[in-house]
Amino acid sequence: MKNIKQRHLFYLFLMIPFFFLGQKDFQSGYVVTKENDTLIGLVRDRKEPPFGKLYKKIIFKKGRKKKKFGPEEINAYKRGDNHFESLWIQDNTYPFQGKYLSKPNYGSKEFLKVIEKGYLSYYHWEFEDSESDYIDAIGLYKREEEDSFARVSQGIFGLKKKYLAKYFRDYPDLVSKIEYGELKDPVEIVKIYNLWKERD
């Protein structure tokens, strides 16, 4: 009897690390439903690196209940300090132009990470890097009234200066600073542009 209890305790201690591993990727957050109701609880949307993995559906947990939501089922969610919106995106509409269509019922709905929100918003479209097993992202700009995203940078080559020069042609001073390398940070560019639009 004593040996059986000891064996059970041994297996219990073996399982504890696996239990906490399963819980560690949950963070406090919320889900915004299609009806714009906010459900507060714990959210898990990925397996953290190394061997990072993005889930096609997020897992929402409240108490003992768990529910999965895909991007077509909710408007937005928050996990920890990160906020995500469900948006339409089609990535093969304008080949080699750096544009991605964002029109209802074209392409698919995806969760995009909100980096900066305003008249011009900056998003990260995350993906799993097959070579490194880490999670990378494509940076995208989107104006409120537009039905497309603009790709901000091209990997190690940095900002897509020529494309952004056309994109921001309504604000020549900003274009000049981008072209001459005075502005390299996509977040700073968004903030400057939105401030200019507010004054305009």
Backbone as a chain_set.jsonl record, in Angstrom:
{"seq": "MKNIKQRHLFYLFLMIPFFFLGQKDFQSGYVVTKENDTLIGLVRDRKEPPFGKLYKKIIFKKGRKKKKFGPEEINAYKRGDNHFESLWIQDNTYPFQGKYLSKPNYGSKEFLKVIEKGYLSYYHWEFEDSESDYIDAIGLYKREEEDSFARVSQGIFGLKKKYLAKYFRDYPDLVSKIEYGELKDPVEIVKIYNLWKERD", "coords": {"N": [[0.839, -1.212, 0.0], [1.908, 1.216, 0.814], [3.915, 1.475, -1.102], [2.349, 1.832, -3.402], [1.114, 4.318, -2.901], [3.406, 5.916, -2.855], [4.229, 5.635, -5.488], [2.101, 6.829, -6.824], [2.384, 9.463, -5.916], [4.86, 10.026, -7.031], [4.267, 9.978, -9.811], [2.467, 12.085, -9.871], [4.085, 14.309, -9.214], [5.668, 14.215, -11.471], [3.866, 15.012, -13.422], [3.166, 17.633, -12.793], [4.928, 19.735, -13.904], [4.153, 19.556, -16.616], [1.505, 20.315, -16.495], [1.69, 23.019, -15.738], [3.104, 23.972, -17.93], [1.166, 23.823, -19.875], [-0.521, 25.815, -19.017], [0.9, 28.19, -19.065], [0.932, 29.815, -21.364], [-1.463, 31.117, -21.393], [-2.918, 34.27, -20.927], [-4.15, 37.156, -19.168], [-7.015, 38.771, -20.495], [-9.361, 39.677, -23.083], [-12.303, 39.071, -25.117], [-13.91, 40.407, -27.948], [-17.084, 40.186, -29.043], [-19.11, 39.459, -32.023], [-21.347, 40.945, -31.617], [-20.382, 43.062, -30.294], [-20.024, 42.71, -27.562], [-18.073, 42.437, -24.598], [-16.064, 39.928, -23.385], [-14.495, 38.964, -20.534], [-11.553, 37.314, -19.491], [-9.202, 34.633, -19.676], [-6.742, 34.326, -22.231], [-5.39, 32.486, -24.913], [-3.288, 32.335, -27.66], [-1.18, 31.278, -28.998], [1.772, 29.183, -29.151], [4.567, 29.792, -27.362], [7.876, 30.834, -28.504], [10.967, 28.926, -27.933], [10.238, 26.989, -30.932], [7.854, 28.165, -31.805], [4.346, 28.674, -32.359], [1.454, 29.669, -34.06], [-1.932, 29.727, -33.292], [-4.788, 28.73, -35.181], [-7.257, 29.247, -34.217], [-8.127, 31.196, -31.416], [-7.921, 30.465, -27.887], [-10.26, 30.874, -25.449], [-10.704, 31.323, -22.023], [-12.675, 30.998, -19.182], [-13.016, 30.649, -15.868], [-13.647, 27.265, -15.488], [-14.432, 26.806, -18.003], [-13.781, 26.563, -21.476], [-13.411, 28.026, -24.691], [-13.156, 28.103, -28.229], [-12.249, 30.527, -30.669], [-12.375, 31.672, -33.961], [-11.056, 34.021, -36.441], [-13.235, 34.815, -37.97], [-15.311, 34.697, -36.252], [-15.27, 36.511, -34.142], [-14.807, 40.034, -33.285], [-12.509, 41.182, -32.191], [-9.672, 40.714, -29.967], [-7.873, 40.642, -26.847], [-4.747, 39.934, -25.465], [-2.825, 39.782, -22.739], [-0.711, 42.515, -23.036], [-1.217, 42.914, -25.659], [-3.192, 43.738, -28.468], [-5.583, 42.57, -30.796], [-7.168, 42.665, -33.995], [-9.861, 41.467, -35.995], [-9.67, 41.235, -39.355], [-10.429, 41.628, -42.849], [-8.366, 40.305, -45.4], [-6.523, 40.039, -48.387], [-3.91, 38.626, -49.975], [-2.846, 38.448, -52.568], [-3.65, 40.246, -54.456], [-2.512, 42.598, -55.558], [0.152, 42.015, -57.001], [3.602, 42.427, -56.31], [3.293, 45.111, -55.74], [3.063, 45.844, -53.15], [0.644, 46.061, -51.924], [-2.31, 45.024, -50.187], [-5.449, 43.754, -50.505], [-8.301, 44.784, -48.628], [-11.183, 44.033, -48.127], [-14.576, 43.288, -47.444], [-15.458, 39.852, -47.604], [-13.547, 39.155, -49.474], [-10.688, 37.287, -49.974], [-9.55, 36.277, -46.819], [-10.563, 36.316, -43.356], [-8.395, 37.525, -40.879], [-6.442, 37.521, -37.848], [-5.023, 40.475, -36.905], [-2.317, 42.082, -35.4], [-2.517, 44.958, -33.445], [-0.51, 47.704, -33.645], [-0.303, 50.491, -33.685], [-2.949, 52.757, -33.429], [-5.255, 54.736, -35.253], [-6.276, 57.41, -37.488], [-4.572, 56.697, -39.557], [-3.565, 53.466, -39.276], [-1.337, 51.038, -37.826], [-0.39, 47.782, -38.351], [0.6, 44.426, -37.436], [0.957, 41.574, -39.286], [1.118, 38.515, -38.345], [3.218, 35.585, -38.687], [4.413, 32.185, -38.866], [7.804, 31.557, -38.887], [9.275, 29.355, -40.919], [11.908, 28.504, -41.004], [13.22, 29.27, -38.632], [11.504, 28.663, -36.552], [10.407, 30.655, -35.08], [8.157, 33.409, -34.397], [7.29, 35.706, -36.789], [6.566, 38.866, -38.486], [4.617, 40.765, -40.87], [4.674, 44.126, -41.562], [2.021, 46.451, -41.782], [0.292, 49.26, -43.108], [-2.793, 51.113, -42.767], [-5.252, 53.268, -43.887], [-8.241, 54.818, -42.609], [-10.437, 55.03, -44.467], [-9.726, 53.468, -46.598], [-9.64, 50.535, -48.718], [-7.552, 48.78, -48.624], [-4.375, 47.441, -47.517], [-1.097, 48.733, -46.895], [2.116, 47.623, -47.488], [4.776, 47.983, -45.246], [7.571, 47.513, -44.885], [10.417, 45.658, -46.21], [11.534, 43.016, -45.192], [14.909, 42.431, -44.334], [15.736, 44.612, -45.741], [14.59, 46.91, -44.901], [12.508, 49.902, -44.728], [10.045, 50.266, -47.337], [10.861, 52.461, -49.282], [10.377, 53.774, -51.811], [7.781, 52.962, -52.406], [6.404, 53.896, -50.135], [6.81, 56.599, -50.478], [5.059, 57.203, -52.541], [2.715, 56.47, -51.269], [2.455, 58.31, -49.189], [2.166, 60.712, -50.533], [0.51, 62.889, -50.155], [1.621, 64.287, -48.126], [4.252, 65.885, -48.42], [6.553, 66.719, -46.881], [6.908, 64.656, -45.049], [7.431, 62.547, -46.774], [9.918, 63.352, -47.797], [11.541, 63.134, -45.503], [11.445, 60.397, -45.083], [12.608, 59.399, -47.446], [15.217, 60.452, -47.292], [16.191, 59.114, -45.15], [15.773, 60.084, -42.583], [13.628, 59.36, -41.105], [12.938, 56.239, -39.881], [11.54, 54.521, -38.327], [8.571, 52.749, -38.3], [6.409, 53.182, -36.499], [6.855, 55.77, -35.532], [6.535, 57.189, -37.898], [3.78, 56.793, -38.38], [2.669, 58.152, -36.169], [3.514, 60.802, -36.625], [2.265, 61.308, -39.084], [-0.49, 61.028, -38.417], [-0.791, 63.081, -36.553], [-0.336, 65.267, -38.209], [-2.584, 64.997, -39.898], [-4.62, 65.561, -38.106], [-4.249, 68.259, -37.692], [-4.637, 69.248, -40.184]], "CA": [[0.0, 0.0, 0.0], [2.825, 2.344, 0.909], [4.564, 1.578, -2.413], [1.355, 2.354, -4.357], [0.99, 5.761, -2.623], [4.642, 6.565, -3.278], [4.227, 5.624, -6.938], [1.131, 7.85, -7.234], [3.009, 10.762, -5.657], [5.926, 10.182, -8.018], [3.628, 10.345, -11.084], [1.868, 13.403, -9.68], [5.179, 15.275, -9.341], [6.091, 14.205, -12.869], [2.844, 15.679, -14.237], [3.024, 19.052, -12.436], [5.534, 20.635, -14.902], [3.364, 19.549, -17.851], [0.296, 21.089, -16.214], [2.027, 24.447, -15.788], [3.467, 24.292, -19.302], [-0.094, 24.011, -20.591], [-1.186, 27.021, -18.538], [1.752, 29.388, -19.099], [0.67, 30.678, -22.507], [-2.689, 31.876, -21.146], [-2.723, 35.571, -20.291], [-5.406, 37.86, -18.958], [-7.43, 39.496, -21.689], [-10.793, 39.66, -23.359], [-12.764, 38.815, -26.476], [-15.018, 41.267, -28.37], [-17.938, 39.364, -29.898], [-19.693, 40.111, -33.2], [-22.357, 41.882, -31.113], [-19.6, 44.056, -29.543], [-19.962, 42.415, -26.128], [-16.705, 42.13, -24.16], [-15.962, 38.805, -22.452], [-13.199, 39.053, -19.848], [-11.062, 36.025, -19.006], [-7.824, 34.324, -20.067], [-6.65, 34.089, -23.673], [-4.176, 31.85, -25.441], [-3.361, 32.363, -29.124], [0.066, 30.781, -29.578], [2.789, 28.514, -28.343], [5.696, 30.722, -27.371], [9.173, 30.3, -28.938], [11.296, 28.324, -29.223], [9.213, 26.157, -31.567], [6.641, 28.964, -31.75], [3.235, 28.247, -33.212], [0.246, 30.484, -33.969], [-3.139, 28.92, -33.403], [-5.775, 29.242, -36.13], [-8.325, 29.757, -33.367], [-7.663, 31.496, -30.062], [-8.633, 29.75, -26.825], [-10.733, 31.784, -24.402], [-10.982, 30.53, -20.826], [-13.267, 31.694, -18.041], [-13.248, 29.575, -14.896], [-13.28, 25.961, -16.055], [-14.94, 26.717, -19.372], [-12.912, 27.002, -22.566], [-14.065, 28.124, -25.987], [-12.258, 28.536, -29.305], [-12.801, 31.515, -31.586], [-11.605, 32.013, -35.147], [-11.196, 35.435, -36.791], [-14.55, 35.101, -38.542], [-16.326, 34.56, -35.195], [-15.202, 37.638, -33.193], [-14.272, 41.278, -33.864], [-11.181, 41.513, -31.665], [-9.33, 40.135, -28.663], [-6.672, 41.176, -26.189], [-4.0, 38.952, -24.688], [-1.77, 40.538, -22.078], [-0.661, 43.902, -23.513], [-1.372, 42.925, -27.117], [-4.558, 43.805, -28.965], [-5.707, 42.054, -32.158], [-8.439, 42.885, -34.667], [-10.18, 40.537, -37.07], [-9.83, 42.048, -40.558], [-10.332, 40.946, -44.139], [-7.119, 40.559, -46.122], [-6.209, 39.173, -49.527], [-2.502, 38.998, -50.195], [-2.34, 38.264, -53.931], [-4.43, 41.115, -55.33], [-1.634, 43.536, -56.261], [1.499, 41.442, -56.903], [4.794, 43.282, -56.398], [2.977, 46.519, -55.483], [3.073, 46.082, -51.716], [-0.721, 46.309, -51.456], [-3.119, 43.869, -49.837], [-6.853, 44.13, -50.475], [-8.998, 44.607, -47.348], [-12.576, 44.248, -48.516], [-15.403, 42.175, -46.962], [-15.701, 38.674, -48.441], [-12.431, 38.905, -50.392], [-9.597, 36.707, -49.189], [-9.991, 35.641, -45.575], [-10.422, 37.12, -42.152], [-7.194, 37.165, -40.123], [-6.165, 38.334, -36.674], [-3.87, 41.347, -37.08], [-1.893, 42.732, -34.159], [-2.568, 46.416, -33.527], [0.693, 48.348, -33.115], [-0.678, 51.896, -33.479], [-4.312, 52.935, -33.936], [-5.642, 56.114, -35.536], [-6.728, 57.558, -38.884], [-3.666, 55.716, -40.156], [-3.224, 52.442, -38.278], [-0.189, 50.183, -38.139], [-0.662, 46.413, -37.909], [1.514, 43.337, -37.734], [0.33, 40.32, -39.721], [2.103, 37.544, -37.85], [3.318, 34.276, -39.328], [5.463, 31.315, -38.327], [8.989, 31.445, -39.728], [9.544, 27.909, -41.027], [13.331, 28.229, -40.834], [13.709, 29.485, -37.268], [10.468, 28.277, -35.577], [9.984, 31.83, -34.332], [7.028, 34.107, -35.002], [7.69, 36.962, -37.429], [5.384, 39.629, -38.887], [4.65, 41.727, -41.961], [4.115, 45.402, -41.119], [1.035, 46.981, -42.722], [-0.43, 50.498, -42.817], [-4.141, 51.198, -43.351], [-6.053, 54.446, -43.595], [-9.618, 54.47, -42.246], [-11.392, 54.921, -45.577], [-9.179, 52.655, -47.687], [-9.959, 49.111, -48.745], [-6.317, 48.013, -48.804], [-3.242, 47.658, -46.621], [0.171, 49.038, -47.56], [3.25, 46.966, -46.817], [5.672, 49.025, -44.732], [8.998, 47.208, -45.059], [10.741, 44.454, -46.976], [12.504, 42.202, -44.473], [16.172, 43.043, -43.916], [15.994, 45.812, -46.543], [14.006, 48.068, -44.233], [11.304, 50.528, -45.276], [9.848, 50.321, -48.786], [10.893, 53.921, -49.436], [9.735, 54.225, -53.052], [6.34, 52.737, -52.28], [5.881, 54.802, -49.111], [6.828, 57.951, -51.043], [3.776, 57.328, -53.254], [1.634, 56.305, -50.3], [2.34, 59.546, -48.399], [2.356, 61.867, -51.429], [-0.277, 64.028, -49.665], [2.402, 64.957, -47.083], [5.613, 65.908, -49.002], [7.621, 66.819, -45.871], [7.101, 63.311, -44.5], [8.087, 61.777, -47.849], [11.315, 63.772, -47.835], [12.239, 62.568, -44.338], [11.562, 58.943, -45.302], [13.564, 59.175, -48.544], [16.581, 60.793, -46.865], [16.56, 58.276, -44.014], [15.584, 60.753, -41.293], [12.604, 58.572, -40.414], [13.083, 54.813, -40.183], [10.661, 53.764, -37.439], [7.193, 52.783, -38.789], [5.505, 53.746, -35.483], [7.084, 57.217, -35.53], [5.924, 57.7, -39.132], [2.332, 56.811, -38.153], [2.343, 59.215, -35.216], [3.712, 62.095, -37.295], [1.223, 61.45, -40.106], [-1.788, 61.239, -37.763], [-0.767, 64.424, -35.969], [-0.494, 66.173, -39.343], [-3.97, 64.9, -40.354], [-5.457, 66.251, -37.118], [-4.071, 69.708, -37.885], [-4.981, 69.566, -41.563]], "C": [[0.872, 1.26, 0.0], [3.515, 2.579, -0.438], [3.635, 2.182, -3.466], [1.211, 3.86, -4.177], [2.225, 6.519, -3.101], [4.697, 6.67, -4.809], [3.275, 6.707, -7.476], [1.698, 9.254, -7.04], [4.093, 11.067, -6.682], [5.349, 10.641, -9.362], [3.003, 11.736, -11.021], [2.921, 14.503, -9.853], [5.709, 15.351, -10.776], [5.148, 15.025, -13.749], [2.736, 17.179, -13.976], [3.674, 19.981, -13.465], [4.726, 20.714, -16.192], [2.08, 20.341, -17.686], [0.585, 22.582, -16.343], [2.476, 24.874, -17.186], [2.228, 24.578, -20.13], [-0.777, 25.302, -20.221], [-0.408, 28.295, -18.855], [1.45, 30.333, -20.255], [-0.664, 31.411, -22.405], [-2.319, 33.188, -20.462], [-4.078, 36.245, -20.127], [-5.741, 38.67, -20.204], [-8.93, 39.487, -21.85], [-11.041, 39.346, -24.822], [-13.909, 39.785, -26.759], [-15.837, 40.487, -29.389], [-18.437, 40.152, -31.108], [-20.754, 41.128, -32.8], [-21.72, 43.01, -30.293], [-19.713, 43.918, -28.03], [-18.521, 42.047, -25.789], [-16.734, 41.04, -23.101], [-14.571, 38.812, -21.839], [-12.8, 37.685, -19.3], [-9.587, 35.858, -19.319], [-7.802, 33.942, -21.538], [-5.308, 33.448, -24.019], [-4.296, 31.816, -26.959], [-2.139, 31.762, -29.806], [0.832, 29.915, -28.598], [4.023, 29.378, -28.471], [6.971, 30.043, -27.89], [9.981, 29.807, -27.745], [10.203, 27.359, -29.688], [7.851, 26.856, -31.502], [5.595, 28.495, -32.74], [2.058, 29.178, -32.977], [-0.963, 29.581, -34.151], [-4.11, 29.553, -34.403], [-6.974, 29.816, -35.389], [-7.75, 30.048, -31.986], [-8.482, 30.676, -29.066], [-8.975, 30.753, -25.731], [-11.174, 30.937, -23.205], [-11.555, 31.423, -19.738], [-13.675, 30.632, -17.037], [-12.766, 28.263, -15.487], [-13.688, 25.829, -17.515], [-13.94, 27.286, -20.372], [-13.72, 27.041, -23.862], [-13.071, 28.635, -27.01], [-12.992, 29.511, -30.225], [-11.845, 31.735, -32.753], [-11.851, 33.468, -35.511], [-12.539, 35.8, -37.404], [-15.655, 35.091, -37.483], [-16.345, 35.717, -34.197], [-14.616, 38.863, -33.891], [-12.841, 41.563, -33.436], [-10.922, 40.702, -30.403], [-8.065, 40.796, -28.14], [-6.056, 40.054, -25.374], [-2.82, 39.661, -24.063], [-1.837, 41.992, -22.522], [-0.948, 44.025, -25.009], [-2.832, 42.846, -27.54], [-4.577, 43.367, -30.427], [-7.097, 42.359, -32.7], [-8.614, 41.841, -35.768], [-10.51, 41.35, -38.318], [-9.721, 41.188, -41.821], [-9.005, 41.309, -44.804], [-6.953, 39.532, -47.241], [-4.829, 39.567, -50.01], [-1.997, 38.855, -51.625], [-3.058, 39.166, -54.941], [-3.553, 42.017, -56.179], [-0.192, 43.027, -56.19], [2.581, 42.482, -57.156], [4.508, 44.773, -56.147], [2.985, 46.844, -53.987], [1.703, 46.358, -51.143], [-1.449, 44.994, -51.198], [-4.566, 44.338, -49.717], [-7.451, 43.861, -49.101], [-10.464, 44.967, -47.552], [-13.402, 43.051, -48.058], [-15.641, 41.112, -48.032], [-14.676, 38.456, -49.555], [-11.249, 38.406, -49.569], [-10.145, 36.014, -47.964], [-9.858, 36.621, -44.418], [-9.226, 36.593, -41.364], [-7.107, 38.051, -38.886], [-4.894, 39.139, -36.937], [-3.576, 42.07, -35.775], [-1.855, 44.246, -34.349], [-1.319, 47.003, -32.86], [0.405, 49.809, -32.788], [-2.027, 52.117, -34.15], [-4.624, 54.413, -34.125], [-6.245, 56.202, -36.921], [-5.88, 56.64, -39.763], [-3.284, 54.746, -39.052], [-2.063, 51.596, -38.781], [-0.434, 48.821, -37.515], [0.539, 45.513, -38.185], [0.689, 42.102, -38.098], [1.35, 39.218, -39.423], [2.064, 36.235, -38.639], [4.453, 33.49, -38.687], [6.602, 31.234, -39.333], [9.414, 29.976, -39.755], [11.006, 27.556, -40.784], [13.779, 28.311, -39.376], [12.747, 29.012, -36.176], [10.075, 29.436, -34.669], [8.846, 32.509, -35.08], [7.504, 35.463, -35.505], [6.419, 37.694, -37.862], [5.663, 40.515, -40.087], [3.986, 43.002, -41.448], [3.209, 46.003, -42.187], [0.427, 48.289, -42.211], [-1.834, 50.408, -43.422], [-4.819, 52.483, -42.903], [-7.507, 54.025, -43.386], [-10.5, 54.186, -43.454], [-10.924, 53.994, -46.693], [-9.546, 51.181, -47.567], [-8.718, 48.274, -49.062], [-5.311, 48.364, -47.716], [-2.025, 48.006, -47.478], [1.297, 48.372, -46.786], [4.317, 48.0, -46.49], [7.137, 48.759, -45.058], [9.175, 45.917, -45.835], [11.875, 43.702, -46.284], [13.738, 42.977, -44.05], [16.486, 44.346, -44.669], [15.358, 47.06, -45.96], [12.77, 48.606, -44.926], [11.262, 50.439, -46.801], [9.729, 51.802, -49.18], [10.144, 54.413, -50.675], [8.217, 54.08, -52.96], [5.727, 53.702, -51.266], [5.884, 56.257, -49.584], [5.53, 58.211, -51.811], [2.608, 57.309, -52.268], [1.381, 57.595, -49.516], [2.508, 60.807, -49.261], [1.535, 63.088, -51.001], [0.487, 64.837, -48.605], [3.875, 64.967, -47.514], [6.747, 65.975, -47.983], [7.939, 65.459, -45.26], [7.833, 62.433, -45.512], [9.579, 62.085, -47.889], [12.118, 63.145, -46.699], [12.411, 61.056, -44.46], [12.646, 58.669, -46.346], [15.008, 59.437, -48.131], [17.02, 60.048, -45.595], [16.44, 58.934, -42.655], [14.55, 60.022, -40.434], [12.718, 57.113, -40.852], [12.115, 53.942, -39.383], [9.214, 53.876, -37.919], [6.197, 53.395, -37.802], [5.627, 55.267, -35.463], [6.437, 57.861, -36.755], [4.406, 57.816, -38.957], [1.944, 57.983, -37.253], [2.456, 60.598, -35.857], [2.599, 62.338, -38.311], [-0.14, 61.743, -39.471], [-1.886, 62.621, -37.122], [-0.974, 65.477, -37.062], [-1.942, 66.182, -39.845], [-4.915, 65.624, -39.395], [-5.4, 67.761, -37.305], [-4.587, 70.175, -39.236], [-6.45, 70.023, -41.688]], "O": [[0.605, 2.227, -0.714], [3.683, 3.719, -0.869], [4.075, 2.951, -4.32], [1.187, 4.606, -5.156], [2.124, 7.605, -3.67], [5.157, 7.674, -5.352], [3.588, 7.404, -8.441], [1.517, 10.127, -7.889], [4.234, 12.2, -7.143], [5.868, 11.57, -9.98], [3.012, 12.472, -12.007], [2.689, 15.496, -10.542], [6.14, 16.408, -11.236], [5.585, 15.659, -14.71], [2.267, 17.923, -14.837], [3.032, 20.947, -13.878], [4.612, 21.78, -16.797], [1.614, 20.973, -18.635], [-0.173, 23.319, -16.973], [2.252, 26.017, -17.584], [2.233, 25.465, -20.984], [-1.54, 25.845, -21.02], [-0.997, 29.375, -18.909], [1.688, 31.536, -20.14], [-0.965, 32.25, -23.254], [-1.51, 33.211, -19.535], [-5.029, 35.945, -20.849], [-4.852, 39.188, -20.88], [-9.677, 39.314, -20.886], [-10.129, 39.354, -25.649], [-14.784, 39.971, -25.913], [-15.346, 40.165, -30.471], [-18.218, 41.359, -31.207], [-21.034, 42.064, -33.549], [-22.422, 43.812, -29.677], [-19.523, 44.889, -27.297], [-17.828, 41.422, -26.593], [-17.352, 41.202, -22.048], [-13.576, 38.679, -22.552], [-13.622, 36.984, -18.712], [-8.813, 36.812, -19.24], [-8.734, 33.308, -22.034], [-4.256, 33.815, -23.494], [-5.29, 31.324, -27.492], [-2.058, 31.733, -31.034], [0.577, 29.916, -27.394], [4.473, 29.661, -29.581], [7.137, 28.832, -27.74], [9.706, 30.233, -26.624], [9.342, 26.966, -28.9], [6.834, 26.236, -31.19], [5.914, 27.986, -33.814], [1.697, 29.451, -31.831], [-1.001, 28.762, -35.069], [-4.235, 30.776, -34.458], [-7.626, 30.747, -35.862], [-6.981, 29.253, -31.447], [-9.596, 30.248, -29.367], [-8.093, 31.397, -25.162], [-11.917, 29.967, -23.354], [-10.992, 32.469, -19.413], [-14.559, 29.816, -17.302], [-11.623, 28.153, -15.932], [-13.332, 24.858, -18.182], [-13.339, 28.337, -20.152], [-14.592, 26.204, -24.095], [-12.241, 29.493, -26.707], [-14.176, 29.35, -30.518], [-10.651, 31.958, -32.554], [-12.755, 34.095, -34.959], [-12.943, 36.962, -37.367], [-16.801, 35.433, -37.777], [-17.329, 35.892, -33.479], [-14.005, 38.749, -34.953], [-12.052, 42.113, -34.205], [-11.83, 40.086, -29.845], [-7.302, 41.415, -28.881], [-6.755, 39.316, -24.68], [-1.911, 40.098, -24.768], [-2.88, 42.634, -22.406], [-0.921, 45.126, -25.558], [-3.601, 42.018, -27.052], [-3.7, 43.742, -31.205], [-8.083, 42.317, -31.964], [-7.647, 41.394, -36.385], [-11.508, 42.071, -38.345], [-9.024, 40.174, -41.852], [-8.577, 42.463, -44.777], [-7.204, 38.339, -47.067], [-4.604, 40.71, -50.407], [-0.822, 39.118, -51.879], [-3.069, 38.878, -56.138], [-3.803, 42.191, -57.372], [0.605, 43.545, -55.409], [2.493, 43.296, -58.075], [5.397, 45.606, -56.325], [2.918, 48.014, -53.611], [1.585, 46.831, -50.013], [-1.237, 43.996, -51.887], [-4.87, 45.221, -48.916], [-7.155, 42.842, -48.476], [-10.915, 46.056, -47.197], [-12.984, 41.91, -48.255], [-15.972, 41.409, -49.18], [-14.909, 37.667, -50.471], [-10.859, 39.033, -48.585], [-11.101, 35.245, -48.057], [-9.137, 37.615, -44.497], [-9.058, 35.385, -41.198], [-7.62, 39.17, -38.865], [-3.825, 38.572, -37.162], [-4.478, 42.601, -35.128], [-1.243, 44.751, -35.29], [-1.101, 46.82, -31.663], [0.818, 50.309, -31.742], [-2.23, 51.718, -35.297], [-4.303, 55.24, -33.272], [-6.68, 55.194, -37.477], [-6.402, 55.905, -40.602], [-2.745, 55.145, -38.02], [-1.839, 51.457, -39.983], [-0.656, 48.709, -36.31], [1.373, 45.799, -39.044], [-0.158, 41.65, -37.327], [2.315, 39.026, -40.163], [1.032, 35.837, -39.178], [5.339, 34.059, -38.048], [6.39, 30.884, -40.494], [9.855, 29.426, -38.745], [11.313, 26.428, -40.398], [14.613, 27.522, -38.933], [13.121, 28.962, -35.005], [9.48, 29.227, -33.611], [8.601, 32.221, -36.252], [8.05, 36.264, -34.747], [5.315, 37.2, -37.633], [6.79, 40.961, -40.3], [2.859, 42.96, -40.955], [3.579, 46.061, -43.36], [0.09, 48.409, -41.034], [-2.052, 49.738, -44.432], [-4.948, 52.755, -41.709], [-7.95, 53.006, -43.916], [-11.236, 53.2, -43.461], [-11.668, 53.762, -47.646], [-9.735, 50.654, -46.471], [-8.808, 47.212, -49.677], [-5.379, 49.421, -47.088], [-1.942, 47.617, -48.643], [1.412, 48.54, -45.572], [4.713, 48.793, -47.344], [7.862, 49.669, -45.459], [8.22, 45.182, -46.085], [13.023, 43.741, -46.726], [13.628, 44.059, -43.474], [17.389, 45.09, -44.284], [15.567, 48.158, -46.475], [12.067, 47.875, -45.624], [12.292, 50.523, -47.471], [8.628, 52.316, -49.382], [9.364, 55.362, -50.593], [7.469, 54.961, -53.382], [4.656, 54.261, -51.506], [5.057, 57.056, -49.143], [4.97, 59.305, -51.74], [1.637, 58.049, -52.426], [0.236, 57.931, -49.216], [2.945, 61.845, -48.765], [1.824, 64.204, -51.433], [0.064, 65.93, -48.229], [4.663, 64.152, -47.033], [7.794, 65.36, -48.187], [9.098, 65.149, -44.987], [8.736, 61.675, -45.156], [10.403, 61.177, -48.001], [13.239, 62.68, -46.906], [13.406, 60.5, -43.995], [13.5, 57.805, -46.147], [15.919, 58.732, -48.565], [18.086, 60.32, -45.042], [16.95, 58.405, -41.667], [14.597, 60.065, -39.205], [12.609, 56.796, -42.036], [11.895, 52.777, -39.714], [8.668, 54.979, -37.948], [5.245, 54.056, -38.218], [4.622, 55.972, -35.385], [5.86, 58.945, -36.662], [3.814, 58.824, -39.343], [0.999, 58.715, -37.549], [1.598, 61.457, -35.655], [2.054, 63.439, -38.391], [-0.864, 62.618, -39.945], [-2.943, 63.251, -37.148], [-1.696, 66.454, -36.864], [-2.475, 67.24, -40.179], [-5.897, 66.229, -39.826], [-6.394, 68.456, -37.097], [-4.931, 71.343, -39.415], [-6.909, 70.332, -42.788]]}, "num_chains": 1, "name": "protein.A"}
